[in-house]
Amino acid sequence: MHIILNGEPREIPNDCTAGQLLEVLELGGKRVAMELNLDILPRGEFDSQTLKEGDRVEIVHAIGGG
């Protein structure tokens, strides 16, 4: 299945959830924010939100500073 990830085409497994996408990208357990089709996806929904063909996903990393 094809999605747009951070502005670039990306092929992912069918029936992939947002949480599984993070694992594929080796971002599991990291502090990230995800936007799905221009809406912020709450972290609590990552594992239940199944991605669909053509979805637009933006992922940003939280970076701390001092």
PyRosetta script that sets phi, psi and omega in degrees:
from pyrosetta import init, pose_from_sequence

init()
pose = pose_from_sequence("MHIILNGEPREIPNDCTAGQLLEVLELGGKRVAMELNLDILPRGEFDSQTLKEGDRVEIVHAIGGG")
pose.set_psi(1, 147.2)
pose.set_omega(1, -177.7)
pose.set_phi(2, -111.1)
pose.set_psi(2, 135.2)
pose.set_omega(2, 173.3)
pose.set_phi(3, -129.9)
pose.set_psi(3, 173.0)
pose.set_omega(3, 171.4)
pose.set_phi(4, -108.1)
pose.set_psi(4, 116.9)
pose.set_omega(4, -177.4)
pose.set_phi(5, -114.0)
pose.set_psi(5, 115.7)
pose.set_omega(5, -178.6)
pose.set_phi(6, 49.7)
pose.set_psi(6, 43.2)
pose.set_omega(6, 175.3)
pose.set_phi(7, 83.6)
pose.set_psi(7, -0.9)
pose.set_omega(7, -177.9)
pose.set_phi(8, -119.3)
pose.set_psi(8, 141.0)
pose.set_omega(8, 175.6)
pose.set_phi(9, -62.8)
pose.set_psi(9, 142.4)
pose.set_omega(9, -178.6)
pose.set_phi(10, -147.8)
pose.set_psi(10, 136.1)
pose.set_omega(10, 175.0)
pose.set_phi(11, -96.3)
pose.set_psi(11, 132.8)
pose.set_omega(11, 179.5)
pose.set_phi(12, -132.1)
pose.set_psi(12, 163.3)
pose.set_omega(12, 178.3)
pose.set_phi(13, -63.6)
pose.set_psi(13, 149.0)
pose.set_omega(13, 174.0)
pose.set_phi(14, -61.5)
pose.set_psi(14, 150.9)
pose.set_omega(14, 178.9)
pose.set_phi(15, 59.4)
pose.set_psi(15, 29.0)
pose.set_omega(15, 179.2)
pose.set_phi(16, -79.0)
pose.set_psi(16, 132.6)
pose.set_omega(16, 174.9)
pose.set_phi(17, -89.8)
pose.set_psi(17, 166.9)
pose.set_omega(17, 176.8)
pose.set_phi(18, -59.6)
pose.set_psi(18, -40.0)
pose.set_omega(18, 178.5)
pose.set_phi(19, -64.4)
pose.set_psi(19, -40.7)
pose.set_omega(19, 178.0)
pose.set_phi(20, -66.3)
pose.set_psi(20, -35.4)
pose.set_omega(20, 176.8)
pose.set_phi(21, -59.7)
pose.set_psi(21, -42.0)
pose.set_omega(21, 178.3)
pose.set_phi(22, -61.4)
pose.set_psi(22, -38.2)
pose.set_omega(22, 177.8)
pose.set_phi(23, -65.4)
pose.set_psi(23, -43.9)
pose.set_omega(23, 178.6)
pose.set_phi(24, -58.5)
pose.set_psi(24, -38.5)
pose.set_omega(24, -178.7)
pose.set_phi(25, -84.4)
pose.set_psi(25, 3.4)
pose.set_omega(25, -177.8)
pose.set_phi(26, 59.2)
pose.set_psi(26, 39.3)
pose.set_omega(26, 177.8)
pose.set_phi(27, -113.6)
pose.set_psi(27, 5.5)
pose.set_omega(27, 179.6)
pose.set_phi(28, -57.9)
pose.set_psi(28, 132.4)
pose.set_omega(28, 179.2)
pose.set_phi(29, 82.9)
pose.set_psi(29, -6.0)
pose.set_omega(29, 179.0)
pose.set_phi(30, -89.4)
pose.set_psi(30, 158.8)
pose.set_omega(30, 179.1)
pose.set_phi(31, -81.5)
pose.set_psi(31, 103.7)
pose.set_omega(31, 179.6)
pose.set_phi(32, -133.1)
pose.set_psi(32, 159.3)
pose.set_omega(32, 170.3)
pose.set_phi(33, -118.4)
pose.set_psi(33, 145.9)
pose.set_omega(33, -177.9)
pose.set_phi(34, -129.1)
pose.set_psi(34, 136.2)
pose.set_omega(34, 174.9)
pose.set_phi(35, -115.3)
pose.set_psi(35, 132.4)
pose.set_omega(35, 179.3)
pose.set_phi(36, -120.9)
pose.set_psi(36, 114.7)
pose.set_omega(36, -179.8)
pose.set_phi(37, 51.7)
pose.set_psi(37, 48.4)
pose.set_omega(37, 175.3)
pose.set_phi(38, 74.5)
pose.set_psi(38, 6.2)
pose.set_omega(38, 176.7)
pose.set_phi(39, -116.2)
pose.set_psi(39, 137.3)
pose.set_omega(39, 175.8)
pose.set_phi(40, -65.2)
pose.set_psi(40, 131.6)
pose.set_omega(40, 177.8)
pose.set_phi(41, -99.1)
pose.set_psi(41, 115.7)
pose.set_omega(41, 179.4)
pose.set_phi(42, -60.8)
pose.set_psi(42, 141.5)
pose.set_omega(42, -178.9)
pose.set_phi(43, -53.0)
pose.set_psi(43, -36.4)
pose.set_omega(43, -179.8)
pose.set_phi(44, -65.0)
pose.set_psi(44, -12.4)
pose.set_omega(44, -179.6)
pose.set_phi(45, -104.6)
pose.set_psi(45, -1.0)
pose.set_omega(45, -177.1)
pose.set_phi(46, -56.3)
pose.set_psi(46, -43.7)
pose.set_omega(46, -175.0)
pose.set_phi(47, -80.1)
pose.set_psi(47, -15.5)
pose.set_omega(47, -179.6)
pose.set_phi(48, -104.5)
pose.set_psi(48, -13.1)
pose.set_omega(48, -177.7)
pose.set_phi(49, -87.0)
pose.set_psi(49, 106.3)
pose.set_omega(49, 177.4)
pose.set_phi(50, -82.6)
pose.set_psi(50, 131.4)
pose.set_omega(50, 179.0)
pose.set_phi(51, -79.9)
pose.set_psi(51, 152.0)
pose.set_omega(51, -178.5)
pose.set_phi(52, -122.2)
pose.set_psi(52, 158.2)
pose.set_omega(52, 177.1)
pose.set_phi(53, -49.6)
pose.set_psi(53, 128.8)
pose.set_omega(53, 176.2)
pose.set_phi(54, 85.4)
pose.set_psi(54, -2.7)
pose.set_omega(54, 178.3)
pose.set_phi(55, -58.5)
pose.set_psi(55, 148.0)
pose.set_omega(55, 176.1)
pose.set_phi(56, -107.6)
pose.set_psi(56, 117.1)
pose.set_omega(56, -176.9)
pose.set_phi(57, -118.3)
pose.set_psi(57, 131.9)
pose.set_omega(57, 173.3)
pose.set_phi(58, -120.1)
pose.set_psi(58, 130.7)
pose.set_omega(58, 179.2)
pose.set_phi(59, -124.2)
pose.set_psi(59, 130.2)
pose.set_omega(59, 176.0)
pose.set_phi(60, -124.9)
pose.set_psi(60, 146.1)
pose.set_omega(60, 178.8)
pose.set_phi(61, -91.9)
pose.set_psi(61, 138.8)
pose.set_omega(61, 172.7)
pose.set_phi(62, -82.4)
pose.set_psi(62, 128.6)
pose.set_omega(62, -179.4)
pose.set_phi(63, -122.3)
pose.set_psi(63, 124.0)
pose.set_omega(63, 179.0)
pose.set_phi(64, -88.5)
pose.set_psi(64, 156.4)
pose.set_omega(64, 178.8)
pose.set_phi(65, -149.5)
pose.set_psi(65, 174.0)
pose.set_omega(65, -178.3)
pose.set_phi(66, -142.0)
pose.dump_pdb("model.pdb")
